[in-house]
């Protein structure tokens, strides 16, 4: 019985800071078949560009870990 982990894009949009399209991704934990039908559980979130933004000299956003007050996915109106 092994739980499978899989990253899935939840939302894709243009990020002003990164200057390109980025994806808000979630690590989904999928239950083994032995446990029956269960919805996947979300284990973690990340931005597809967060690692690169983290290397910049300016503060980026909450997903890069450098600016906890700015979330580009929250400002999109949802």
Buried (B, 14 or more C-beta within 10 A) or exposed (E): EEEEEEBEEEEEEEBEBBEEEBBBBBBBBBBEEEEEEEEBEEEEBBBBBBEBBBEEEEBBBBBBEBBEEBBBBEEEEE
